[in-house]
Amino acid sequence: DEHFPLPQSNPAGVLRYLMDEHELRQADLPEVGSQGVVSEILNGKRELNVRQVRALANRFGVSPAVFI
């Protein structure tokens, strides 16, 4: 399993990168919300809240700071 550094990006870009690395679809992130909510986050129409940031950090084993 190769690991690459996270790109310096906005929270949506980091989430998209992690989803690609783990071969996840929008519907695979119920801790964030519905597929529609994930889509809005990825498209910049909605920002991640504190609960979502914590859940994603735990899911991917990264610092919450990467989503801020």
PDB file with one MODEL, atoms N, CA, C and O in Angstrom:
MODEL        1
ATOM      1  N   ASP A   1       0.845  -1.178   0.000  1.00  0.00           N
ATOM      2  CA  ASP A   1       0.000   0.000   0.000  1.00  0.00           C
ATOM      3  C   ASP A   1       0.888   1.239   0.000  1.00  0.00           C
ATOM      4  O   ASP A   1       1.600   1.495   0.971  1.00  0.00           O
ATOM      5  N   GLU A   2       0.850   1.996  -1.071  1.00  0.00           N
ATOM      6  CA  GLU A   2       1.653   3.208  -1.144  1.00  0.00           C
ATOM      7  C   GLU A   2       0.892   4.368  -0.526  1.00  0.00           C
ATOM      8  O   GLU A   2      -0.335   4.435  -0.600  1.00  0.00           O
ATOM      9  N   HIS A   3       1.639   5.280   0.084  1.00  0.00           N
ATOM     10  CA  HIS A   3       1.028   6.471   0.670  1.00  0.00           C
ATOM     11  C   HIS A   3       1.676   7.693   0.051  1.00  0.00           C
ATOM     12  O   HIS A   3       2.893   7.751  -0.127  1.00  0.00           O
ATOM     13  N   PHE A   4       0.854   8.652  -0.269  1.00  0.00           N
ATOM     14  CA  PHE A   4       1.342   9.881  -0.868  1.00  0.00           C
ATOM     15  C   PHE A   4       0.923  11.044   0.016  1.00  0.00           C
ATOM     16  O   PHE A   4      -0.110  10.967   0.681  1.00  0.00           O
ATOM     17  N   PRO A   5       1.699  12.115   0.037  1.00  0.00           N
ATOM     18  CA  PRO A   5       1.309  13.258   0.859  1.00  0.00           C
ATOM     19  C   PRO A   5       0.007  13.866   0.354  1.00  0.00           C
ATOM     20  O   PRO A   5      -0.285  13.852  -0.842  1.00  0.00           O
ATOM     21  N   LEU A   6      -0.763  14.398   1.289  1.00  0.00           N
ATOM     22  CA  LEU A   6      -2.002  15.071   0.909  1.00  0.00           C
ATOM     23  C   LEU A   6      -1.666  16.334   0.132  1.00  0.00           C
ATOM     24  O   LEU A   6      -0.711  17.034   0.468  1.00  0.00           O
ATOM     25  N   PRO A   7      -2.431  16.627  -0.889  1.00  0.00           N
ATOM     26  CA  PRO A   7      -2.193  17.867  -1.626  1.00  0.00           C
ATOM     27  C   PRO A   7      -2.606  19.062  -0.780  1.00  0.00           C
ATOM     28  O   PRO A   7      -3.527  18.974   0.032  1.00  0.00           O
ATOM     29  N   GLN A   8      -1.925  20.163  -0.976  1.00  0.00           N
ATOM     30  CA  GLN A   8      -2.381  21.382  -0.312  1.00  0.00           C
ATOM     31  C   GLN A   8      -3.555  21.884  -1.123  1.00  0.00           C
ATOM     32  O   GLN A   8      -3.423  22.206  -2.303  1.00  0.00           O
ATOM     33  N   SER A   9      -4.682  21.946  -0.487  1.00  0.00           N
ATOM     34  CA  SER A   9      -5.901  22.224  -1.219  1.00  0.00           C
ATOM     35  C   SER A   9      -6.951  22.744  -0.260  1.00  0.00           C
ATOM     36  O   SER A   9      -6.697  22.917   0.932  1.00  0.00           O
ATOM     37  N   ASN A  10      -8.131  22.988  -0.797  1.00  0.00           N
ATOM     38  CA  ASN A  10      -9.253  23.348   0.055  1.00  0.00           C
ATOM     39  C   ASN A  10      -9.841  22.065   0.636  1.00  0.00           C
ATOM     40  O   ASN A  10      -9.502  20.975   0.173  1.00  0.00           O
ATOM     41  N   PRO A  11     -10.717  22.167   1.643  1.00  0.00           N
ATOM     42  CA  PRO A  11     -11.283  20.962   2.257  1.00  0.00           C
ATOM     43  C   PRO A  11     -11.957  20.026   1.254  1.00  0.00           C
ATOM     44  O   PRO A  11     -11.829  18.807   1.371  1.00  0.00           O
ATOM     45  N   ALA A  12     -12.662  20.567   0.284  1.00  0.00           N
ATOM     46  CA  ALA A  12     -13.326  19.728  -0.715  1.00  0.00           C
ATOM     47  C   ALA A  12     -12.298  18.974  -1.551  1.00  0.00           C
ATOM     48  O   ALA A  12     -12.504  17.805  -1.880  1.00  0.00           O
ATOM     49  N   GLY A  13     -11.203  19.627  -1.894  1.00  0.00           N
ATOM     50  CA  GLY A  13     -10.156  18.974  -2.667  1.00  0.00           C
ATOM     51  C   GLY A  13      -9.483  17.853  -1.891  1.00  0.00           C
ATOM     52  O   GLY A  13      -9.171  16.801  -2.450  1.00  0.00           O
ATOM     53  N   VAL A  14      -9.262  18.080  -0.604  1.00  0.00           N
ATOM     54  CA  VAL A  14      -8.672  17.044   0.245  1.00  0.00           C
ATOM     55  C   VAL A  14      -9.625  15.859   0.346  1.00  0.00           C
ATOM     56  O   VAL A  14      -9.201  14.708   0.245  1.00  0.00           O
ATOM     57  N   LEU A  15     -10.909  16.140   0.545  1.00  0.00           N
ATOM     58  CA  LEU A  15     -11.893  15.062   0.632  1.00  0.00           C
ATOM     59  C   LEU A  15     -11.951  14.275  -0.675  1.00  0.00           C
ATOM     60  O   LEU A  15     -11.988  13.044  -0.663  1.00  0.00           O
ATOM     61  N   ARG A  16     -11.957  14.977  -1.783  1.00  0.00           N
ATOM     62  CA  ARG A  16     -11.992  14.299  -3.092  1.00  0.00           C
ATOM     63  C   ARG A  16     -10.757  13.401  -3.262  1.00  0.00           C
ATOM     64  O   ARG A  16     -10.867  12.263  -3.718  1.00  0.00           O
ATOM     65  N   TYR A  17      -9.597  13.923  -2.894  1.00  0.00           N
ATOM     66  CA  TYR A  17      -8.355  13.151  -2.982  1.00  0.00           C
ATOM     67  C   TYR A  17      -8.435  11.880  -2.132  1.00  0.00           C
ATOM     68  O   TYR A  17      -8.089  10.796  -2.601  1.00  0.00           O
ATOM     69  N   LEU A  18      -8.889  12.014  -0.884  1.00  0.00           N
ATOM     70  CA  LEU A  18      -8.984  10.855   0.005  1.00  0.00           C
ATOM     71  C   LEU A  18     -10.012   9.850  -0.506  1.00  0.00           C
ATOM     72  O   LEU A  18      -9.804   8.641  -0.411  1.00  0.00           O
ATOM     73  N   MET A  19     -11.108  10.347  -1.041  1.00  0.00           N
ATOM     74  CA  MET A  19     -12.113   9.442  -1.610  1.00  0.00           C
ATOM     75  C   MET A  19     -11.518   8.664  -2.779  1.00  0.00           C
ATOM     76  O   MET A  19     -11.745   7.461  -2.905  1.00  0.00           O
ATOM     77  N   ASP A  20     -10.759   9.345  -3.631  1.00  0.00           N
ATOM     78  CA  ASP A  20     -10.118   8.673  -4.771  1.00  0.00           C
ATOM     79  C   ASP A  20      -9.115   7.622  -4.291  1.00  0.00           C
ATOM     80  O   ASP A  20      -9.080   6.507  -4.810  1.00  0.00           O
ATOM     81  N   GLU A  21      -8.306   7.984  -3.301  1.00  0.00           N
ATOM     82  CA  GLU A  21      -7.294   7.068  -2.782  1.00  0.00           C
ATOM     83  C   GLU A  21      -7.920   5.800  -2.198  1.00  0.00           C
ATOM     84  O   GLU A  21      -7.342   4.717  -2.288  1.00  0.00           O
ATOM     85  N   HIS A  22      -9.093   5.942  -1.604  1.00  0.00           N
ATOM     86  CA  HIS A  22      -9.766   4.810  -0.952  1.00  0.00           C
ATOM     87  C   HIS A  22     -10.877   4.218  -1.818  1.00  0.00           C
ATOM     88  O   HIS A  22     -11.621   3.339  -1.383  1.00  0.00           O
ATOM     89  N   GLU A  23     -10.975   4.716  -3.052  1.00  0.00           N
ATOM     90  CA  GLU A  23     -11.980   4.236  -4.011  1.00  0.00           C
ATOM     91  C   GLU A  23     -13.390   4.290  -3.426  1.00  0.00           C
ATOM     92  O   GLU A  23     -14.149   3.323  -3.492  1.00  0.00           O
ATOM     93  N   LEU A  24     -13.717   5.444  -2.853  1.00  0.00           N
ATOM     94  CA  LEU A  24     -15.032   5.643  -2.246  1.00  0.00           C
ATOM     95  C   LEU A  24     -15.912   6.503  -3.137  1.00  0.00           C
ATOM     96  O   LEU A  24     -15.429   7.369  -3.867  1.00  0.00           O
ATOM     97  N   ARG A  25     -17.208   6.248  -3.064  1.00  0.00           N
ATOM     98  CA  ARG A  25     -18.195   7.084  -3.750  1.00  0.00           C
ATOM     99  C   ARG A  25     -18.843   7.999  -2.719  1.00  0.00           C
ATOM    100  O   ARG A  25     -18.660   7.824  -1.515  1.00  0.00           O
ATOM    101  N   GLN A  26     -19.586   8.956  -3.196  1.00  0.00           N
ATOM    102  CA  GLN A  26     -20.254   9.888  -2.292  1.00  0.00           C
ATOM    103  C   GLN A  26     -21.153   9.156  -1.304  1.00  0.00           C
ATOM    104  O   GLN A  26     -21.232   9.539  -0.137  1.00  0.00           O
ATOM    105  N   ALA A  27     -21.821   8.122  -1.753  1.00  0.00           N
ATOM    106  CA  ALA A  27     -22.738   7.370  -0.892  1.00  0.00           C
ATOM    107  C   ALA A  27     -22.003   6.538   0.159  1.00  0.00           C
ATOM    108  O   ALA A  27     -22.634   6.001   1.069  1.00  0.00           O
ATOM    109  N   ASP A  28     -20.680   6.423   0.045  1.00  0.00           N
ATOM    110  CA  ASP A  28     -19.898   5.628   0.994  1.00  0.00           C
ATOM    111  C   ASP A  28     -19.500   6.417   2.240  1.00  0.00           C
ATOM    112  O   ASP A  28     -18.751   5.909   3.075  1.00  0.00           O
ATOM    113  N   LEU A  29     -19.984   7.636   2.375  1.00  0.00           N
ATOM    114  CA  LEU A  29     -19.607   8.477   3.517  1.00  0.00           C
ATOM    115  C   LEU A  29     -20.836   8.875   4.339  1.00  0.00           C
ATOM    116  O   LEU A  29     -21.146  10.062   4.442  1.00  0.00           O
ATOM    117  N   PRO A  30     -21.535   7.906   4.924  1.00  0.00           N
ATOM    118  CA  PRO A  30     -22.741   8.248   5.683  1.00  0.00           C
ATOM    119  C   PRO A  30     -22.447   9.107   6.906  1.00  0.00           C
ATOM    120  O   PRO A  30     -23.337   9.796   7.405  1.00  0.00           O
ATOM    121  N   GLU A  31     -21.194   9.075   7.401  1.00  0.00           N
ATOM    122  CA  GLU A  31     -20.861   9.901   8.554  1.00  0.00           C
ATOM    123  C   GLU A  31     -20.871  11.388   8.210  1.00  0.00           C
ATOM    124  O   GLU A  31     -20.940  12.233   9.104  1.00  0.00           O
ATOM    125  N   VAL A  32     -20.805  11.706   6.937  1.00  0.00           N
ATOM    126  CA  VAL A  32     -20.865  13.104   6.500  1.00  0.00           C
ATOM    127  C   VAL A  32     -22.312  13.525   6.286  1.00  0.00           C
ATOM    128  O   VAL A  32     -22.702  14.648   6.606  1.00  0.00           O
ATOM    129  N   GLY A  33     -23.095  12.613   5.743  1.00  0.00           N
ATOM    130  CA  GLY A  33     -24.496  12.896   5.442  1.00  0.00           C
ATOM    131  C   GLY A  33     -24.916  12.108   4.218  1.00  0.00           C
ATOM    132  O   GLY A  33     -24.256  11.148   3.818  1.00  0.00           O
ATOM    133  N   SER A  34     -26.000  12.521   3.643  1.00  0.00           N
ATOM    134  CA  SER A  34     -26.509  11.839   2.452  1.00  0.00           C
ATOM    135  C   SER A  34     -25.568  12.059   1.269  1.00  0.00           C
ATOM    136  O   SER A  34     -24.660  12.888   1.329  1.00  0.00           O
ATOM    137  N   GLN A  35     -25.794  11.317   0.215  1.00  0.00           N
ATOM    138  CA  GLN A  35     -25.008  11.493  -1.007  1.00  0.00           C
ATOM    139  C   GLN A  35     -25.136  12.927  -1.495  1.00  0.00           C
ATOM    140  O   GLN A  35     -24.165  13.498  -1.993  1.00  0.00           O
ATOM    141  N   GLY A  36     -26.312  13.515  -1.360  1.00  0.00           N
ATOM    142  CA  GLY A  36     -26.527  14.896  -1.785  1.00  0.00           C
ATOM    143  C   GLY A  36     -25.691  15.884  -0.991  1.00  0.00           C
ATOM    144  O   GLY A  36     -25.152  16.839  -1.550  1.00  0.00           O
ATOM    145  N   VAL A  37     -25.583  15.655   0.312  1.00  0.00           N
ATOM    146  CA  VAL A  37     -24.765  16.528   1.162  1.00  0.00           C
ATOM    147  C   VAL A  37     -23.297  16.416   0.762  1.00  0.00           C
ATOM    148  O   VAL A  37     -22.604  17.427   0.646  1.00  0.00           O
ATOM    149  N   VAL A  38     -22.823  15.194   0.551  1.00  0.00           N
ATOM    150  CA  VAL A  38     -21.427  15.000   0.134  1.00  0.00           C
ATOM    151  C   VAL A  38     -21.186  15.699  -1.205  1.00  0.00           C
ATOM    152  O   VAL A  38     -20.148  16.332  -1.396  1.00  0.00           O
ATOM    153  N   SER A  39     -22.129  15.587  -2.121  1.00  0.00           N
ATOM    154  CA  SER A  39     -22.014  16.244  -3.421  1.00  0.00           C
ATOM    155  C   SER A  39     -21.903  17.758  -3.259  1.00  0.00           C
ATOM    156  O   SER A  39     -21.072  18.394  -3.907  1.00  0.00           O
ATOM    157  N   GLU A  40     -22.733  18.330  -2.401  1.00  0.00           N
ATOM    158  CA  GLU A  40     -22.683  19.784  -2.175  1.00  0.00           C
ATOM    159  C   GLU A  40     -21.337  20.202  -1.590  1.00  0.00           C
ATOM    160  O   GLU A  40     -20.800  21.248  -1.956  1.00  0.00           O
ATOM    161  N   ILE A  41     -20.792  19.395  -0.688  1.00  0.00           N
ATOM    162  CA  ILE A  41     -19.482  19.705  -0.108  1.00  0.00           C
ATOM    163  C   ILE A  41     -18.412  19.659  -1.192  1.00  0.00           C
ATOM    164  O   ILE A  41     -17.583  20.564  -1.290  1.00  0.00           O
ATOM    165  N   LEU A  42     -18.430  18.612  -2.000  1.00  0.00           N
ATOM    166  CA  LEU A  42     -17.418  18.465  -3.054  1.00  0.00           C
ATOM    167  C   LEU A  42     -17.520  19.561  -4.107  1.00  0.00           C
ATOM    168  O   LEU A  42     -16.521  19.916  -4.733  1.00  0.00           O
ATOM    169  N   ASN A  43     -18.715  20.095  -4.305  1.00  0.00           N
ATOM    170  CA  ASN A  43     -18.919  21.147  -5.302  1.00  0.00           C
ATOM    171  C   ASN A  43     -18.830  22.549  -4.719  1.00  0.00           C
ATOM    172  O   ASN A  43     -19.110  23.530  -5.408  1.00  0.00           O
ATOM    173  N   GLY A  44     -18.440  22.648  -3.449  1.00  0.00           N
ATOM    174  CA  GLY A  44     -18.251  23.950  -2.826  1.00  0.00           C
ATOM    175  C   GLY A  44     -19.524  24.677  -2.462  1.00  0.00           C
ATOM    176  O   GLY A  44     -19.490  25.873  -2.177  1.00  0.00           O
ATOM    177  N   LYS A  45     -20.642  23.986  -2.465  1.00  0.00           N
ATOM    178  CA  LYS A  45     -21.917  24.620  -2.127  1.00  0.00           C
ATOM    179  C   LYS A  45     -22.214  24.548  -0.633  1.00  0.00           C
ATOM    180  O   LYS A  45     -23.118  25.222  -0.140  1.00  0.00           O
ATOM    181  N   ARG A  46     -21.454  23.733   0.076  1.00  0.00           N
ATOM    182  CA  ARG A  46     -21.659  23.552   1.508  1.00  0.00           C
ATOM    183  C   ARG A  46     -20.293  23.321   2.132  1.00  0.00           C
ATOM    184  O   ARG A  46     -19.422  22.698   1.526  1.00  0.00           O
ATOM    185  N   GLU A  47     -20.109  23.828   3.352  1.00  0.00           N
ATOM    186  CA  GLU A  47     -18.848  23.625   4.061  1.00  0.00           C
ATOM    187  C   GLU A  47     -18.994  22.491   5.058  1.00  0.00           C
ATOM    188  O   GLU A  47     -20.090  22.208   5.541  1.00  0.00           O
ATOM    189  N   LEU A  48     -17.887  21.850   5.360  1.00  0.00           N
ATOM    190  CA  LEU A  48     -17.878  20.811   6.386  1.00  0.00           C
ATOM    191  C   LEU A  48     -18.087  21.447   7.755  1.00  0.00           C
ATOM    192  O   LEU A  48     -17.525  22.503   8.046  1.00  0.00           O
ATOM    193  N   ASN A  49     -18.895  20.803   8.596  1.00  0.00           N
ATOM    194  CA  ASN A  49     -19.042  21.291   9.964  1.00  0.00           C
ATOM    195  C   ASN A  49     -18.091  20.516  10.880  1.00  0.00           C
ATOM    196  O   ASN A  49     -17.422  19.584  10.436  1.00  0.00           O
ATOM    197  N   VAL A  50     -18.034  20.899  12.143  1.00  0.00           N
ATOM    198  CA  VAL A  50     -17.085  20.300  13.084  1.00  0.00           C
ATOM    199  C   VAL A  50     -17.320  18.795  13.219  1.00  0.00           C
ATOM    200  O   VAL A  50     -16.358  18.027  13.246  1.00  0.00           O
ATOM    201  N   ARG A  51     -18.561  18.367  13.303  1.00  0.00           N
ATOM    202  CA  ARG A  51     -18.879  16.941  13.436  1.00  0.00           C
ATOM    203  C   ARG A  51     -18.368  16.164  12.224  1.00  0.00           C
ATOM    204  O   ARG A  51     -17.784  15.090  12.364  1.00  0.00           O
ATOM    205  N   GLN A  52     -18.595  16.717  11.040  1.00  0.00           N
ATOM    206  CA  GLN A  52     -18.159  16.050   9.811  1.00  0.00           C
ATOM    207  C   GLN A  52     -16.639  15.984   9.729  1.00  0.00           C
ATOM    208  O   GLN A  52     -16.080  14.965   9.324  1.00  0.00           O
ATOM    209  N   VAL A  53     -15.975  17.061  10.111  1.00  0.00           N
ATOM    210  CA  VAL A  53     -14.509  17.092  10.092  1.00  0.00           C
ATOM    211  C   VAL A  53     -13.951  16.010  11.008  1.00  0.00           C
ATOM    212  O   VAL A  53     -13.039  15.278  10.624  1.00  0.00           O
ATOM    213  N   ARG A  54     -14.496  15.907  12.220  1.00  0.00           N
ATOM    214  CA  ARG A  54     -14.024  14.877  13.162  1.00  0.00           C
ATOM    215  C   ARG A  54     -14.257  13.479  12.605  1.00  0.00           C
ATOM    216  O   ARG A  54     -13.382  12.618  12.690  1.00  0.00           O
ATOM    217  N   ALA A  55     -15.437  13.256  12.037  1.00  0.00           N
ATOM    218  CA  ALA A  55     -15.769  11.938  11.498  1.00  0.00           C
ATOM    219  C   ALA A  55     -14.836  11.561  10.347  1.00  0.00           C
ATOM    220  O   ALA A  55     -14.373  10.424  10.263  1.00  0.00           O
ATOM    221  N   LEU A  56     -14.566  12.515   9.468  1.00  0.00           N
ATOM    222  CA  LEU A  56     -13.679  12.239   8.332  1.00  0.00           C
ATOM    223  C   LEU A  56     -12.243  12.010   8.793  1.00  0.00           C
ATOM    224  O   LEU A  56     -11.555  11.133   8.271  1.00  0.00           O
ATOM    225  N   ALA A  57     -11.790  12.793   9.765  1.00  0.00           N
ATOM    226  CA  ALA A  57     -10.435  12.612  10.293  1.00  0.00           C
ATOM    227  C   ALA A  57     -10.282  11.212  10.881  1.00  0.00           C
ATOM    228  O   ALA A  57      -9.264  10.554  10.671  1.00  0.00           O
ATOM    229  N   ASN A  58     -11.296  10.760  11.618  1.00  0.00           N
ATOM    230  CA  ASN A  58     -11.254   9.409  12.184  1.00  0.00           C
ATOM    231  C   ASN A  58     -11.303   8.357  11.084  1.00  0.00           C
ATOM    232  O   ASN A  58     -10.561   7.375  11.129  1.00  0.00           O
ATOM    233  N   ARG A  59     -12.152   8.551  10.122  1.00  0.00           N
ATOM    234  CA  ARG A  59     -12.317   7.566   9.040  1.00  0.00           C
ATOM    235  C   ARG A  59     -11.023   7.356   8.261  1.00  0.00           C
ATOM    236  O   ARG A  59     -10.639   6.226   7.958  1.00  0.00           O
ATOM    237  N   PHE A  60     -10.352   8.478   7.940  1.00  0.00           N
ATOM    238  CA  PHE A  60      -9.165   8.399   7.093  1.00  0.00           C
ATOM    239  C   PHE A  60      -7.851   8.395   7.871  1.00  0.00           C
ATOM    240  O   PHE A  60      -6.782   8.268   7.274  1.00  0.00           O
ATOM    241  N   GLY A  61      -7.918   8.534   9.198  1.00  0.00           N
ATOM    242  CA  GLY A  61      -6.702   8.523  10.000  1.00  0.00           C
ATOM    243  C   GLY A  61      -5.799   9.710   9.745  1.00  0.00           C
ATOM    244  O   GLY A  61      -4.575   9.582   9.720  1.00  0.00           O
ATOM    245  N   VAL A  62      -6.417  10.872   9.554  1.00  0.00           N
ATOM    246  CA  VAL A  62      -5.651  12.098   9.309  1.00  0.00           C
ATOM    247  C   VAL A  62      -6.007  13.134  10.365  1.00  0.00           C
ATOM    248  O   VAL A  62      -6.979  12.973  11.103  1.00  0.00           O
ATOM    249  N   SER A  63      -5.229  14.180  10.432  1.00  0.00           N
ATOM    250  CA  SER A  63      -5.515  15.275  11.349  1.00  0.00           C
ATOM    251  C   SER A  63      -6.741  16.045  10.870  1.00  0.00           C
ATOM    252  O   SER A  63      -6.906  16.257   9.669  1.00  0.00           O
ATOM    253  N   PRO A  64      -7.602  16.465  11.793  1.00  0.00           N
ATOM    254  CA  PRO A  64      -8.740  17.296  11.386  1.00  0.00           C
ATOM    255  C   PRO A  64      -8.301  18.570  10.659  1.00  0.00           C
ATOM    256  O   PRO A  64      -9.065  19.136   9.876  1.00  0.00           O
ATOM    257  N   ALA A  65      -7.078  19.016  10.916  1.00  0.00           N
ATOM    258  CA  ALA A  65      -6.584  20.254  10.308  1.00  0.00           C
ATOM    259  C   ALA A  65      -6.554  20.191   8.784  1.00  0.00           C
ATOM    260  O   ALA A  65      -6.613  21.234   8.133  1.00  0.00           O
ATOM    261  N   VAL A  66      -6.465  18.998   8.196  1.00  0.00           N
ATOM    262  CA  VAL A  66      -6.416  18.919   6.733  1.00  0.00           C
ATOM    263  C   VAL A  66      -7.735  19.340   6.097  1.00  0.00           C
ATOM    264  O   VAL A  66      -7.781  19.647   4.906  1.00  0.00           O
ATOM    265  N   PHE A  67      -8.808  19.357   6.886  1.00  0.00           N
ATOM    266  CA  PHE A  67     -10.119  19.728   6.353  1.00  0.00           C
ATOM    267  C   PHE A  67     -10.494  21.172   6.671  1.00  0.00           C
ATOM    268  O   PHE A  67     -11.630  21.588   6.443  1.00  0.00           O
ATOM    269  N   ILE A  68      -9.541  21.928   7.195  1.00  0.00           N
ATOM    270  CA  ILE A  68      -9.851  23.319   7.583  1.00  0.00           C
ATOM    271  C   ILE A  68      -9.126  24.280   6.665  1.00  0.00           C
ATOM    272  O   ILE A  68      -9.252  25.495   6.820  1.00  0.00           O
TER     273      ILE A  68
ENDMDL
END
